Amino acid sequence: MKERIEKALNDQIKKEASSSQFYLAMASWAETKGLNGTAKFLYQHSDEERFHMLKLVKFVNERGGNALIPALEKPPVNYETLENIFESLLEHEMEVTESINNLVDICLQEKDYTTHNFVQWYVSEQLEEEALARTILDKLRMIGSDKGGLYLFDRDLENSAISPDPAAQ
């Protein structure tokens, strides 16, 4: 594996691991606020991000590279509102998308078509991640400050088919 590709993949491993921690912190905040549906969704999302990281780790190692397991920075622990959480989530997913796109560009520059092919799964995944965050934000903005609407939103999120499921991937 080319050194530049290995470094870029290890950078992405760190981003995916950080994403998992980021969503775990959000889930914990939501759970302490009585938003059990949101917490369930975010715990599952954290697991999904860890799955993304593991997929990269295995790929790097199988291709003869050395996957590095990173130290992580402490994620934020307090949020003002549920809308704030999902705004942060969308912003974070957009940063991950940019990182994936950069990885694709490096693969093309290095003519590493095997890794390019592998990374296409992440390109598709990011489209889904951003769309999901936007959909949830749209619903929260529609609800506004209506506590009844927030209760129904949280209950629907807990029972929703849009909950991420890493096992299905």
HELIX and SHEET records of a PDB file:
HELIX    1   1 GLU A    3  THR A   32  1                                  30    
HELIX    2   2 ASN A   36  GLU A   62  1                                  27    
HELIX    3   3 LEU A   82  GLN A  109  1                                  28    
HELIX    4   4 TYR A  113  ILE A  143  1                                  31    
HELIX    5   5 LYS A  147  ASN A  159  1                                  13    
HELIX    6   6 PRO A  166  ALA A  168  5                                   3    
END                                                                             
